[in-house]
Amino acid sequence: MRHYDCKNYINLDCEKGMCAISKLIVPIDGEGSGACPAFVQAEKCGVCKHFKNPDKYGVGTCTGYEKENWVYAGCGAFTCDNFAV
């Protein structure tokens, strides 16, 4: 788990973000990117029960709608009507 996968993560640019709880600047990946004790899993397609058959790049199939389609695991699902864990 990384800060980037947390519901409290606020993206600032392509390298870093901010924790909405601590207000600390945190990197997206690399050293210091591990999740903190306040981690809450963000709604992302990759953790949804409708996300199936991901490939080595994290591209899978969304089966949550009548028409199935490909989707990235890291895609934000916070506005998805069919998101379910």
C-alpha positions, -999 to 999 in steps of 0.1 A, spaced: 0 0 0 12 35 -8 0 70 0 -12 72 -36 -37 45 -29 -52 63 1 -85 81 2 -68 109 20 -42 115 -8 -44 147 -27 -24 147 -60 -3 178 -65 17 169 -96 33 139 -114 58 133 -85 41 141 -53 9 147 -33 -3 157 1 -18 138 29 -51 155 38 -48 143 74 -12 152 82 -7 179 55 27 164 47 40 163 12 45 126 1 60 110 -30 39 90 -54 65 62 -55 99 53 -43 113 60 -8 88 74 16 58 64 -5 45 37 19 11 42 35 9 57 70 -13 45 99 -41 67 87 -44 48 54 -79 43 41 -82 24 7 -94 47 -20 -121 37 -45 -100 24 -74 -111 0 -101 -84 -25 -92 -100 -32 -57 -135 -35 -71 -152 -69 -72 -161 -62 -109 -125 -58 -119 -114 -90 -137 -85 -106 -155 -58 -79 -151 -27 -82 -173 9 -75 -162 3 -38 -168 -28 -36 -146 -53 -34 -174 -83 -56 -168 -120 -58 -176 -149 -41 -158 -178 -65 -155 -200 -41 -135 -221 -28 -164 -241 -45 -191 -213 -38 -216 -179 -49 -204 -150 -27 -212 -112 -25 -203 -101 -4 -174 -69 5 -156 -65 -9 -121 -54 25 -108 -84 43 -123 -103 63 -97 -138 48 -91 -151 74 -66 -179 84 -90 -188 48 -102 -224 37 -94 -214 1 -94 -182 2 -74 -182 -26 -48 -156 -43 -26 
